[in-house]
Amino acid sequence: MTSPTPRPLTLLLLGTLVAPACNGGGTATTDGATTDPTAGTTTESTTAPTSSITTPDPTSSSSTTSTTTTSTTTPDPTSTGPDPTGPDTDTGSEALACPIDANTPSIASISLAPALFGAGDDPSGSPACAIVNPERGFHGYVDLRDLDEGTLMGQLAAGRSVVYGQVLLPEYRDKPLDALVLDEIAAGFDLVRDAGMKVVPRFHYSDAMDEPDAELERILGHIEQLAPLLQEHADVILTLQAGFIGAWGEWHASQNGLDAPGPRKEILDALLAALPVDRTVSVRRPSFKEQAYGGPLTADSAHDGSDLARVGHVNDCFLASDDDYGTYQEPGEKDYAIADSAFVPVGGETCAVNPPRSECPAALAELALHHWTHLNSAYHPDVLDGWQADGCYGEIACRLGYRLAVLALHWTESAVAGETVPVSLELVNDGFAAPVNPRPLVLVFQDAAGFSEAVAEFDVRTLVPGQAVSLCVDVKVPANAPPGNYRIGLQLADPAPSLVEDPRQAIRLANDSGVEWLDGINWFDATLSVTQE
């Protein structure tokens, strides 16, 4: 990735973001007045939040019968409220359900106004852009076979949650992997987990243009040996770069004839089989994916577990020339990459100064157009220094991958234990890309006790940059819930059992006010009052 020699995307303005209520329009206060969610107004709940917060177990006390209503909109900045001629969603004072009419007297609302690049703000120097969120951002470089805790602490101190993990295997070109190297790799993965980070591994045999790779059968044997290790440590793998073939594992300059469609597909098939179905393999050129599996992906074919849906992209010479030093060689290859990138991880590095493409305006445009998730923090230094000098480095650092913020929350103020009550959440992605790995979106209700409700049938990987999404959930209050005021929070924990309780692996919202981050949960200034009949 960071070789000493160079090796062989127009900013989409997101527009003004206005929060729609579940049934359309703006955000309403508890007395029926309408507010503009971009104006910084927060309407307080009629019930104050509790001051004592404990962390609930996201895997317990959760109802399994929620109903979720989802609407995705390109918001209308002229909208001022729900359509008074629309359907009446109030089915009775004790039987409210989704979708919510925010003007209903028993519905409380808070309107948040996060600073958003897509709304013309520049929060790049704010604490909200200093948040270190998992599975996104500038990545560091480590040797996964020779990794130590101090190296990862240095990466964390630099504000990184992702590292590229080289696994160089020259001494195994002609023999099986042994316990020594397998233990080294496993120890590297374990250190990444202990540090609360994710890794993008690449296995390869060559670290120079004139060094050989291995023969096909040897590579397939190595992948078979690595499969149990990859399965065990998939929780800390952001995406696996295909590697193995040619110089630097970049799928060119193979000395064993592997840079051809047949061998490439055999290796890709083996890597996909070695990983859990919710993890991806990223390839160096879009045509390699197209030749193997067709595509590009669409919203209908994305995230279905197919081979096509599980292959992402590596561009190790981003912005370096018209074709990114050979990244795009076939007719339509760049168009394929643009279309496909909305649904899979995109990562890599810059490798040469190439004005004006490598300068801020074009770089911002193409990072958005190609939905970049992670980018090398060290290469090419002249390109990165140019971004610093021209003032866009901070925005790039803040927007790589996802950047999620809540625009508004609407909820029923009170409930009797055992009832079902609606909660509506308006969410926006201000980043370049959607989250690339699945994770549940869970509403948490907490006092001395607590309960939670997963937002069913919603995939965070569908959070398209620049679109406001309204989610409405019918929450089942447990029949045995003690009376009290339950503070409302949003949890986006990593679903892996090994990581679900690690707040470093949970997504923190980019809201700069109105949301408190505590123990991996985004807490709102909102409470649900629960009583017993």
C-alpha positions in Angstrom: 0.0 0.0 0.0 2.7 2.5 0.9 5.4 1.6 -1.6 8.0 4.3 -2.3 7.2 4.3 -6.0 3.9 5.2 -7.7 1.8 2.1 -8.5 -0.3 0.8 -11.1 -13.6 10.7 -9.0 -17.9 16.5 -9.2 -19.1 17.1 -5.6 -22.8 16.1 -5.3 -24.4 19.0 -3.5 -26.6 17.4 -1.0 -29.0 20.4 -0.7 -30.8 21.8 2.3 -31.9 19.0 4.7 -35.2 19.4 6.3 -36.7 16.7 8.6 -39.9 15.2 7.4 -42.3 13.8 9.9 -43.4 10.2 9.6 -46.3 11.2 7.4 -44.5 14.1 5.6 -43.7 17.7 6.3 -41.7 19.4 9.0 -41.3 18.9 12.8 -44.1 19.8 15.2 -43.8 20.8 18.8 -45.9 19.4 21.6 -48.4 22.3 21.3 -48.9 21.8 17.6 -46.6 24.7 16.5 -44.2 23.9 13.6 -40.5 24.4 13.8 -37.8 24.4 11.1 -35.3 21.7 12.0 -32.5 23.6 10.3 -33.0 26.6 12.5 -31.5 25.3 15.7 -34.7 25.2 17.7 -35.2 22.5 20.3 -38.6 21.9 21.8 -38.3 20.3 25.2 -40.3 17.4 26.3 -42.9 18.0 28.9 -41.2 15.4 31.1 -37.6 16.0 32.2 -35.1 13.2 31.6 -33.8 11.1 34.4 -30.4 12.1 35.8 -29.1 8.6 36.5 -28.3 6.5 33.5 -27.1 2.9 33.4 -26.2 0.9 30.3 -28.9 -1.6 29.3 -27.9 -4.9 27.7 -28.8 -4.5 24.0 -29.4 -8.2 23.7 -32.0 -8.5 26.5 -35.6 -7.3 27.3 -36.2 -6.4 23.7 -39.5 -6.9 22.1 -39.5 -9.0 18.9 -42.8 -7.7 17.5 -42.0 -4.2 16.4 -43.5 -2.6 13.3 -41.3 -0.2 11.4 -42.5 2.4 8.8 -39.7 3.8 6.7 -39.8 6.7 4.3 -36.8 8.1 2.4 -37.1 11.6 1.0 -35.3 14.3 -0.8 -36.6 16.9 1.6 -38.5 19.9 0.4 -37.0 23.0 2.1 -40.3 24.9 1.6 -42.3 22.4 3.6 -43.6 23.8 6.9 -45.6 20.9 8.4 -47.9 18.0 8.0 -50.6 18.2 5.3 -53.8 19.2 7.3 -55.8 17.4 4.6 -53.8 14.1 5.1 -55.1 11.0 6.8 -55.8 11.1 10.5 -53.3 8.7 12.1 -54.6 9.1 15.6 -56.6 5.9 16.3 -57.5 7.0 19.8 -55.8 8.6 22.7 -54.7 5.2 24.0 -54.0 3.6 20.7 -51.6 5.7 18.7 -49.5 3.9 16.2 -47.2 4.6 13.3 -47.1 6.7 11.3 -47.1 9.6 13.7 -48.8 12.9 13.0 -46.5 15.2 14.9 -49.3 17.7 15.5 -51.2 15.2 17.8 -51.3 16.7 21.3 -50.0 13.6 23.0 -46.9 13.5 20.7 -43.8 15.2 22.0 -41.1 16.3 19.6 -37.5 17.6 19.7 -35.9 19.3 16.7 -32.2 19.1 16.4 -30.0 21.2 14.0 -26.7 19.4 13.5 -24.1 21.2 11.4 -24.1 19.4 8.0 -21.7 19.8 5.1 -24.7 18.9 2.9 -26.6 21.9 4.2 -23.7 24.3 3.5 -22.1 24.2 7.0 -18.5 23.6 7.6 -18.1 21.7 10.9 -14.7 20.3 10.0 -12.9 22.0 12.9 -15.6 21.2 15.5 -15.7 18.4 18.1 -18.4 16.7 16.1 -15.8 16.0 13.4 -13.3 14.8 15.9 -15.5 11.8 16.8 -13.7 8.5 16.1 -16.3 6.2 14.7 -15.8 2.5 13.6 -15.3 1.3 10.1 -14.6 4.6 8.4 -12.0 7.4 7.9 -8.4 7.8 7.2 -6.6 4.5 7.9 -3.1 3.8 9.2 -0.7 1.2 8.2 0.5 -1.8 10.3 2.2 -5.1 9.7 -0.3 -7.7 10.9 2.5 -10.3 11.4 4.6 -8.0 13.6 2.0 -5.9 15.4 2.3 -4.5 19.0 -0.1 -2.6 21.2 2.0 0.6 21.1 1.6 0.8 17.3 -2.2 0.6 17.6 -2.3 3.1 20.5 -0.4 5.5 18.2 -3.0 5.0 15.5 -5.8 5.6 18.0 -4.1 8.8 19.3 -4.1 10.1 15.7 -7.9 9.7 15.6 -8.1 6.5 13.5 -10.4 3.6 13.9 -9.1 1.6 10.9 -5.8 0.2 9.9 -4.6 -1.4 6.8 -2.9 -4.7 7.8 -0.1 -6.0 5.6 0.4 -9.8 5.7 3.5 -10.4 3.6 4.2 -14.1 3.0 7.3 -14.4 0.8 8.8 -17.4 2.6 5.6 -19.4 2.0 5.5 -19.2 -1.8 6.5 -22.8 -2.0 5.1 -24.4 1.1 2.0 -24.5 3.3 1.4 -21.9 6.1 2.7 -23.2 9.4 1.6 -22.7 13.0 4.1 -19.9 13.5 2.6 -17.5 10.8 -1.0 -18.5 11.6 -0.3 -17.6 15.3 1.3 -14.3 14.3 -1.7 -13.3 12.2 -4.2 -14.4 14.9 -2.3 -12.4 17.5 -2.4 -9.3 15.2 -6.2 -9.6 14.8 -6.6 -10.0 18.6 -4.6 -6.8 19.2 -6.8 -5.0 16.8 -9.9 -6.2 18.7 -8.3 -5.2 22.0 -7.7 -1.7 20.7 -11.3 -1.3 19.6 -10.3 -1.0 15.9 -11.0 -2.6 12.6 -8.5 -3.8 10.0 -8.3 -4.1 6.2 -6.0 -7.0 5.7 -4.1 -7.8 2.5 -2.2 -11.1 2.1 0.6 -11.1 -0.6 3.9 -12.6 -1.4 5.6 -9.8 -3.3 6.7 -6.3 -2.1 8.2 -5.2 -5.4 7.6 -5.3 -9.2 10.3 -7.9 -9.7 9.3 -10.3 -6.9 7.2 -13.4 -7.6 3.9 -14.4 -6.3 2.9 -18.0 -5.7 1.3 -20.6 -8.0 -2.5 -20.9 -8.0 -2.8 -24.2 -6.2 -0.5 -22.9 -3.4 -2.6 -19.7 -3.0 -5.9 -21.7 -2.9 -4.3 -24.0 -0.3 -3.2 -21.0 1.8 -6.7 -19.5 1.6 -8.1 -22.8 2.8 -5.7 -22.7 5.8 -6.6 -19.1 6.6 -10.4 -19.7 6.4 -10.9 -20.7 10.1 -8.8 -17.8 11.2 -10.7 -15.3 9.0 -14.0 -16.7 10.3 -12.9 -16.4 13.9 -11.7 -12.8 13.4 -14.2 -11.5 10.9 -15.6 -9.3 13.6 -12.6 -6.9 13.3 -12.3 -7.1 9.5 -13.8 -4.0 7.7 -13.2 -5.6 4.3 -10.5 -8.0 3.0 -8.5 -6.8 0.1 -8.1 -9.6 -2.4 -4.3 -9.6 -2.5 -2.3 -12.7 -3.2 -1.8 -12.0 -7.0 1.2 -10.1 -8.3 3.3 -7.2 -7.1 2.0 -5.9 -3.7 -1.0 -8.2 -4.1 -2.5 -5.6 -6.5 -3.5 -8.1 -9.2 -0.9 -7.1 -11.8 2.6 -8.3 -12.7 2.0 -11.9 -11.7 5.0 -14.1 -12.5 2.7 -17.2 -12.4 0.1 -16.1 -14.9 -2.6 -15.3 -12.3 -3.5 -11.8 -13.7 -6.2 -13.4 -16.0 -10.0 -13.8 -15.5 -9.9 -17.5 -14.7 -7.4 -17.6 -11.9 -8.7 -14.3 -10.5 -12.2 -15.7 -10.2 -10.9 -18.9 -8.5 -9.2 -16.8 -5.9 -12.1 -14.5 -5.5 -14.5 -17.5 -5.0 -12.2 -19.0 -2.5 -11.8 -15.7 -0.5 -15.6 -15.2 -0.4 -16.1 -18.7 0.8 -13.5 -18.2 3.5 -15.4 -15.2 5.0 -18.8 -15.0 6.7 -21.5 -13.9 4.3 -21.7 -10.5 5.9 -18.1 -9.6 5.0 -16.7 -8.3 1.7 -13.6 -8.8 -0.5 -12.3 -5.7 -2.3 -10.6 -5.9 -5.7 -8.1 -3.6 -7.5 -10.1 -2.8 -10.7 -13.9 -2.7 -11.3 -13.5 -4.9 -14.4 -12.2 -7.7 -12.3 -15.5 -7.8 -10.4 -17.6 -7.4 -13.5 -15.7 -10.2 -15.3 -16.3 -12.5 -12.3 -19.8 -11.7 -11.2 -21.5 -9.2 -13.6 -23.1 -6.1 -12.2 -23.0 -3.3 -11.3 -25.1 -3.6 -8.2 -28.4 -1.8 -7.8 -30.6 -1.1 -4.7 -32.5 -4.3 -5.5 -29.4 -6.5 -5.7 -27.3 -5.0 -3.0 -26.8 -6.6 0.4 -28.5 -9.9 -0.6 -25.5 -12.1 0.3 -24.6 -12.9 -3.3 -21.1 -12.9 -4.6 -21.9 -9.8 -6.6 -23.0 -8.0 -3.5 -19.9 -9.0 -1.5 -17.1 -7.5 -3.7 -15.9 -3.9 -3.1 -13.2 -1.8 -4.6 -9.6 -0.8 -4.0 -8.1 2.2 -5.9 -4.5 2.6 -5.0 -3.8 5.5 -7.4 -6.8 7.6 -6.7 -6.8 10.9 -8.7 -3.3 10.2 -10.1 -4.2 10.4 -13.8 -7.2 10.3 -16.2 -7.4 6.5 -15.6 -5.9 6.5 -12.1 -2.7 4.8 -13.3 -4.5 1.9 -14.9 -7.4 1.5 -12.5 -9.8 2.2 -15.4 -8.8 0.5 -18.6 -12.0 -0.9 -20.1 -14.8 1.1 -21.7 -17.3 2.0 -19.1 -15.2 0.8 -16.2 -15.3 4.1 -14.3 -19.1 4.3 -14.8 -19.4 0.8 -13.4 -17.3 1.8 -10.3 -19.5 4.9 -9.7 -22.7 2.9 -9.8 -21.4 0.0 -7.8 -19.7 2.1 -5.1 -23.0 3.1 -3.5 -23.4 -0.4 -2.1 -19.9 -1.7 -1.2 -16.8 -0.5 0.5 -14.3 1.7 -1.4 -10.8 2.3 -0.1 -7.2 2.7 -1.1 -4.8 5.6 -1.5 -3.6 8.5 -3.6 -0.2 7.9 -5.3 0.8 11.1 -7.3 0.1 14.8 -7.5 -2.0 15.4 -10.6 -3.5 18.9 -10.7 -6.3 19.8 -10.9 -7.7 16.3 -10.3 -5.7 15.7 -7.1 -6.6 19.2 -5.7 -9.5 19.9 -3.3 -12.4 20.7 -5.5 -12.0 17.5 -7.7 -11.0 15.4 -4.7 -14.1 16.3 -2.7 -16.3 15.7 -5.8 -14.9 12.3 -6.6 -14.7 11.1 -3.0 -18.5 11.7 -2.9 -19.1 10.3 -6.3 -17.3 7.1 -5.6 -18.6 6.8 -2.0 -15.2 6.4 -0.3 -15.1 4.6 3.0 -11.4 4.6 4.0 -8.3 6.2 2.7 -4.6 5.9 3.4 -3.4 8.6 5.9 0.2 8.5 4.8 0.3 8.2 1.0 0.8 10.1 -1.2 2.2 12.7 1.3 2.3 15.5 -1.4 -1.4 15.0 -2.2 -2.3 15.0 1.5 -0.2 18.1 2.2 -2.0 19.8 -0.7 -5.3 19.1 0.9 -4.1 20.5 4.2 -2.8 23.6 2.5 -6.0 24.2 0.5 -8.3 23.6 3.5 -10.3 20.4 2.5 -8.4 17.8 4.5 -10.6 18.3 7.6 -13.8 17.9 5.6 -12.4 14.7 3.9 -11.5 13.3 7.3 -14.9 14.0 8.7 -16.9 12.7 5.7 -15.0 9.5 4.7 -17.6 6.7 5.1 -20.8 7.5 6.9 -21.6 10.6 9.1 -25.0 10.0 10.8 -27.0 12.6 12.5 -30.6 12.8 13.9 -32.7 15.7 12.8 -35.8 15.1 14.9 -37.4 12.8 17.3 -41.2 12.3 17.9 -42.7 10.1 20.5 -45.7 9.4 22.7 -45.1 11.1 26.0 -46.7 8.4 28.2 -47.7 4.8 28.1 -49.1 2.1 30.3 -46.9 -1.0 30.7 -47.9 -3.6 28.2 -49.0 -1.0 25.6 -47.5 -0.4 22.2 -46.4 3.2 21.5 -45.0 4.9 18.4 -41.5 6.6 18.2 -40.4 8.4 15.1 -36.7 9.1 14.3 -35.5 11.3 11.4 -32.0 10.4 10.4 -29.5 11.8 7.8 -26.2 10.6 6.4 -23.8 13.5 5.9 -20.8 11.3 4.8 -19.5 10.1 1.5 -20.8 6.6 1.9 -23.3 4.4 3.8 -22.0 2.1 6.5 -20.6 -1.0 4.8 -21.3 -3.7 7.3 -24.6 -4.6 8.9 -25.5 -3.4 12.4 -28.9 -3.1 14.2 -30.5 0.2 15.0 -32.0 0.0 18.5 -34.1 2.4 20.4 -33.3 2.2 24.1 -35.5 3.2 27.0 -33.8 3.5 30.4 -34.5 4.4 34.0 -33.3 2.2 36.9 -34.5 -0.6 34.7 -34.7 -0.6 30.9 -35.9 -2.1 27.7 -35.1 -1.7 24.0 -36.6 -2.2 20.6 -34.7 -2.9 17.4 -35.9 -1.1 14.3 -36.9 -4.1 12.4 -36.5 -4.5 8.6 -34.2 -1.5 8.4 -30.6 -1.9 7.1 -28.1 0.9 8.0 -26.3 0.1 4.7 -29.2 1.7 2.8 -28.5 5.2 4.4 -27.8 7.0 1.2 -25.6 10.1 1.7 -27.7 13.3 1.6 -31.1 11.8 2.0 -33.3 12.3 5.1 -34.9 9.0 6.3 -37.9 8.9 8.6 -38.2 5.7 10.7 -41.4 5.0 12.7 -41.4 2.2 15.2 -44.3 0.8 17.3 -42.5 0.0 20.5 -43.8 -2.6 22.9 -43.5 -1.5 26.5 -42.9 -4.6 28.6 -45.9 -5.5 30.8 -43.5 -5.7 33.8 -41.8 -2.4 33.2 -41.6 -0.5 36.5 -43.3 2.9 36.6 -41.0 5.8 35.9 -39.5 8.2 33.4 -37.5 6.3 30.7 -34.9 8.3 28.9 -34.8 7.6 25.1 -31.6 6.7 23.3 -30.4 5.3 20.1 -27.8 2.5 20.0 -25.9 1.4 16.9 -23.7 -1.3 18.4 -21.6 -3.8 16.4 -23.7 -7.0 16.2 -20.8 -9.3 16.8 -21.1 -11.0 20.2 -17.5 -10.1 20.9 -18.0 -6.4 20.2 -21.7 -5.7 21.1 -20.8 -4.3 24.5 -17.7 -2.3 23.3 -18.7 1.4 23.0 -15.7 2.0 20.7 -17.3 -0.2 18.1 -20.7 1.6 18.3 -21.7 4.5 16.1 -21.8 7.9 17.7 -24.1 10.5 16.1 -22.6 13.6 14.5 -25.0 15.9 16.4 -23.1 18.7 18.0 -25.8 19.4 20.6 -28.9 17.8 22.0 -27.4 14.3 22.1 -25.4 12.9 25.0 -22.9 10.0 24.2 -22.6 7.6 27.2 -21.4 4.0 27.2 -22.1 3.5 23.5 -25.6 5.0 23.4 -26.7 8.3 21.9 -29.1 9.7 24.6 -31.7 12.4 23.7 -33.3 15.0 25.9 -36.5 12.9 25.7 -38.4 10.6 28.2 -41.3 8.2 28.0 -43.4 8.2 31.2 -44.5 4.6 32.0 -47.3 3.8 34.5 -48.9 0.6 35.6 -52.7 0.2 35.3 
